[in-house]
Amino acid sequence: MSMSIASHEFQPRCFALVPCAGVGERAGVGGPKQYYPVAGQPVVAHTLAALRAVKRLEATLVVLSPEDDQFERHVPQWHGDDAWVARVGGASRAHSVANGLDELLARGAQPHDWVLVHDAARCLIQPQWVDRLIDACMDDEVGGILALPLADTLKASVSDSRGQTRATETIDRSAKWAAQTPQMFRIGLLRPALMLGLSHPDMAAAITDEASAVEGLGHQPLLVQGDYENFKVTWPGDFALAERLLRT
């Protein structure tokens, strides 16, 4: 009996962490894009509803800016034992995630537990895609991310004397992937990876996602096939596309 209890105690759990402290400057919607309505709900409400439907997630922590006074008004349904909020957002995504990991540990998560970091603005995420990532990573030594092999031709660019953007060369797209989220790593790996990167100014700028921080420690995250619809709502036209997809 004691052996079964011990083995259960060390079974890693899965938590989701949603950094939601951005101001949405590129979106052009006059405020934080996570609260902009799409198909009758704020962007982040769609995101959180999908994560809540993933049965293997113990809880989802939303990391807000300390100045955020809108979340509860926009997402009043976000409450319960599996719906957590912390106003510990930082100056960058990496800071917000690092602070969120500290919050998870304070709430009882363990270093061997998994955290799935997901963009609030990837509001078309579907539970089965998250399950695909968990299935692929649960027994992996490093963890991994949802990603897509690049299909488009890539161009390097430069601005000319008139301020117009011109292509300078075509970049080989073979073996290149577009990173998506969730990105799934053990808390005990991701936290020191982020802390190391953030403690070195020359490294901090290179931490554009969780995988880049883990790569900085010399690890190779698993690439798990994502879906084209799992795009990040970033530019004004993205909202109309997300609206059409969510309504169909």
Summary of the structure (lengths in Angstrom):
residues: 248
radius of gyration: 18.8
end to end distance: 50.3
largest distance: 75.7
contacts: 771
relative contact order: 0.17
helix: 35%
strand: 24%
